[in-house]
Amino acid sequence: MSAQSPLTEPFRIGDVEIANRVLLAPLAGIGNWFVRLQARRHGAGLAVSEMVSSHAIHYGNERTLNELLRIHPDEHPTAIQLFGADPGVMRGAAAVVAETGADLIDLNMGCPVKKVRKTGAGAELISDPDLAVAVAAAAVEGGGGRPVTVKLRSGLRPGDRSGVAVAVRLVEEAGVAAIAFHPRSAAVQHKGTPDYGLVRELTGRIDVPVIVSGGLDTAERARAAYRESGADAVMIARGSFGYPWIFAELTGSRTAGPDRDEIAAELIWVIDAAEEHLGTERAGRYLRKFYPWYLARIGLSSREAAGFQQLDDLDAVRERVRGLRTASPAAA
């Protein structure tokens, strides 16, 4: 067995070179262009978008086309993740995504949420391997040569390992260029202990990169999962919430966490980017889920963070965040 490459070493997915082996996972309802750009700023080699409905693209939904498919010029390489269970619709959606300038197309075959699964998409595709292969093959056909990757779970129920066999078929029959594997069943969602040994089994059965996902909420746990799984890369999800510095830690550009001033400055950057993306009114609502992630790291209680969530005026929020800095007059 060859020695595992360090996380700082580049690798390739199809013909796309990734600068390192630390990736931002697709984050439902969160992973828009500025969240991806933030991850890239802090050292992620690749950032994947939140999942986007192939049907919404197919029917020309304006918000989907103008917001969810927006790509910042500084975030490349980037991947847009699609979900859906209709091969024809997926083929057309992949073509649209390729036209937007995405470097890779990712397919969601792991979402455990009922409203996604009841449409036959997400993790439900694991139960229909033939359809899963057809959907992936359609994305490859429509993607204009963009590498197509798939993120999937180990199975639908605890003890179900059928995701491994589906992954093998996706590579061998559909031409998928990489697999991101979350070794927990859809039924447990984000609970329970991931079976990283199952990821290692998969790496021995396919000859494309395998990316380990699930339970990587600190740099230490991500490194341990990388070693245990024998994967080619790690994919960070919840570990990045309010802590984009995890990418810098994993790629070796920093060894210590951010101080109070860095966290405050980063939150203001997020506020500015959200306002640019969504406009003032929508950004004010959207950012309410972001504030506690950052403010807890500064040391504020959930009750204190709730005070920020009640503010509609983004300038007032910025002023309060600036007041948290150690060098600010309010903090003196």
FENCORVEN-V121731 format. One line per field, one symbol per residue. psi: psi as a letter, one per 20 degrees, with the letter a starting at -180 (. if undefined). A space follows every 50 residues. Layout:
BEGIN
psi->???
END
This chain:
BEGIN
psi->pqqpqqhipqrqocjppphakoqpqpopjglahhhghgghhjiphqpqrq ppphhhghjkpggghhghjppphjiqqqpppqqrjoggghghhhggghhi jqhqpqpokipipghghiiiabihhhimhghggggghhgggijkippprp prrhahqpipjihghggghhghhikqiqpppolqqhhidjrrpqnhhhgh ghhiiqkrqpppqojmirhghggghgghhjrirqopehiiojmiihhhgh jjiqiqrqrghggghhhhgggghhhggirgghhhghihihghgghhhhjq rhghhhhhhiphohhhggghghiiqhjqhhi.
END
